[in-house]
Amino acid sequence: MRPNTSANHRHVQQSDLPPEQIHTLDPVPKGRLAACVIAFLLGSWMLAVPVALIDQLKDAPGPGPAIVSGIVIALGVATAGLGGFLFFNARDRRRPWSVALIGTLAASVIAAVMSATQPAYGLLLTAPAIVAGVPALIALARDASRT
């Protein structure tokens, strides 16, 4: 039995196509990509710190550390989730996703600064939020204003 060598069964390469049939995707904005990575890393850090400090936090007096930890964990999940989602969908130009990430990242930065009021946290969340979170917010805001 001979293999079918007709044109219907051969592999078409890009060089075989006329230029008007070749579609290239727009480049991914590097600022958006970097901001998504930073948002994911900051959100992950916000999840890791309360887990690492669980022994110190459970012995702290009053409801303050528990409330702050709950807020930090919830915002960490939201920020890491949206940052990761938008990283893998970086060409998606829908404004609601960008606004949602900007909102969760801003709330995460505020929660990280708020966590500095608890002695167990110290600057473990505040420093990364200010050093990395604020520039990511600026990059996302610039990117969102262009769309």
C-alpha positions as CSV (number, residue, x, y, z in Angstrom):
1,M,0.0,0.0,0.0
2,R,1.5,3.3,-1.1
3,P,1.1,6.5,1.1
4,N,-1.1,9.1,-0.3
5,T,1.1,12.0,-1.6
6,S,-1.6,14.3,-2.8
7,A,-1.6,17.9,-1.9
8,N,-4.4,17.3,0.6
9,H,-2.2,15.3,2.8
10,R,1.1,17.2,2.8
11,H,2.2,19.4,5.7
12,V,1.8,23.1,4.9
13,Q,4.5,25.3,6.2
14,Q,4.3,29.1,6.8
15,S,6.7,29.7,3.9
16,D,4.2,28.1,1.6
17,L,1.5,30.6,2.3
18,P,1.1,34.0,0.7
19,P,1.9,37.0,3.0
20,E,-1.8,38.0,3.3
21,Q,-2.7,34.7,4.9
22,I,0.0,34.9,7.5
23,H,-1.3,36.3,10.8
24,T,1.1,37.4,13.5
25,L,-0.1,38.3,17.0
26,D,0.6,41.6,18.5
27,P,3.5,41.6,21.0
28,V,2.5,41.3,24.7
29,P,3.1,44.6,26.6
30,K,6.1,44.0,28.8
31,G,4.8,46.3,31.5
32,R,1.6,44.2,31.9
33,L,3.5,41.0,31.9
34,A,5.9,42.2,34.6
35,A,3.0,43.6,36.7
36,C,1.2,40.3,36.5
37,V,4.3,38.4,37.6
38,I,4.8,40.8,40.5
39,A,1.2,40.6,41.5
40,F,1.4,36.8,41.5
41,L,4.6,36.8,43.6
42,L,3.2,39.4,46.1
43,G,0.0,37.5,46.5
44,S,1.9,34.2,47.0
45,W,4.1,36.0,49.6
46,M,1.0,37.3,51.4
47,L,-0.2,33.7,51.6
48,A,3.2,32.3,52.9
49,V,3.9,34.8,55.6
50,P,0.8,34.1,57.8
51,V,1.4,30.4,57.5
52,A,5.0,30.8,58.5
53,L,4.0,33.0,61.5
54,I,1.1,30.9,62.6
55,D,2.7,30.0,66.0
56,Q,3.3,33.7,66.8
57,L,-0.1,34.8,65.5
58,K,-2.2,32.2,67.5
59,D,-0.6,33.4,70.8
60,A,-1.2,37.1,70.1
61,P,-3.9,38.8,72.3
62,G,-7.1,40.1,70.9
63,P,-8.8,39.7,67.6
64,G,-6.5,42.1,65.7
65,P,-4.0,39.5,64.4
66,A,-6.8,37.1,63.3
67,I,-8.6,39.8,61.4
68,V,-5.5,41.1,59.7
69,S,-4.4,37.6,58.8
70,G,-7.8,36.8,57.3
71,I,-7.8,40.0,55.2
72,V,-4.2,39.3,54.1
73,I,-4.9,35.7,53.1
74,A,-8.1,36.6,51.2
75,L,-6.4,39.4,49.3
76,G,-3.3,37.2,48.7
77,V,-5.5,34.5,47.1
78,A,-7.3,37.1,44.9
79,T,-4.1,38.9,43.9
80,A,-2.2,35.7,43.1
81,G,-5.1,34.2,41.3
82,L,-5.8,37.3,39.1
83,G,-2.1,37.9,38.5
84,G,-1.6,34.3,37.4
85,F,-4.7,34.3,35.2
86,L,-3.7,37.6,33.5
87,F,-0.1,36.4,33.0
88,F,-1.3,33.4,31.0
89,N,-3.9,35.6,29.2
90,A,-1.6,38.7,28.7
91,R,-3.0,39.5,25.3
92,D,-6.6,39.7,26.7
93,R,-7.4,43.4,26.5
94,R,-10.7,43.3,28.4
95,R,-10.8,46.2,30.8
96,P,-12.7,44.5,33.6
97,W,-9.9,42.0,34.2
98,S,-7.3,44.8,34.4
99,V,-9.4,46.8,36.7
100,A,-10.0,43.8,38.9
101,L,-6.3,43.1,39.2
102,I,-5.6,46.8,39.9
103,G,-8.2,46.7,42.7
104,T,-7.0,43.6,44.3
105,L,-3.3,44.7,44.1
106,A,-4.2,48.1,45.6
107,A,-6.1,46.4,48.4
108,S,-3.2,44.0,48.9
109,V,-0.8,46.9,49.3
110,I,-3.1,48.5,51.8
111,A,-3.5,45.3,53.7
112,A,0.3,44.8,53.7
113,V,0.8,48.3,55.1
114,M,-2.0,47.6,57.7
115,S,-0.2,44.4,58.8
116,A,2.7,46.5,60.0
117,T,0.5,47.5,63.0
118,Q,0.7,43.9,64.2
119,P,4.0,43.1,66.0
120,A,4.1,39.6,64.6
121,Y,4.1,40.8,61.0
122,G,6.5,43.7,61.3
123,L,7.7,44.7,57.9
124,L,7.5,41.2,56.3
125,L,4.6,42.3,54.1
126,T,4.9,46.0,54.0
127,A,8.4,46.2,52.5
128,P,7.7,43.9,49.5
129,A,4.3,45.6,48.9
130,I,5.9,49.1,48.8
131,V,9.0,48.0,46.8
132,A,7.2,45.8,44.3
133,G,3.5,46.3,44.6
134,V,3.4,50.1,44.0
135,P,5.5,49.9,40.8
136,A,3.3,47.1,39.6
137,L,0.2,49.2,40.3
138,I,1.7,52.1,38.3
139,A,2.5,49.8,35.4
140,L,-1.0,48.3,35.4
141,A,-2.6,51.7,35.7
142,R,-0.6,53.0,32.7
143,D,-1.5,49.9,30.7
144,A,-5.2,50.2,31.6
145,S,-5.3,53.8,30.6
146,R,-4.1,52.9,27.1
147,T,-6.9,50.5,26.4
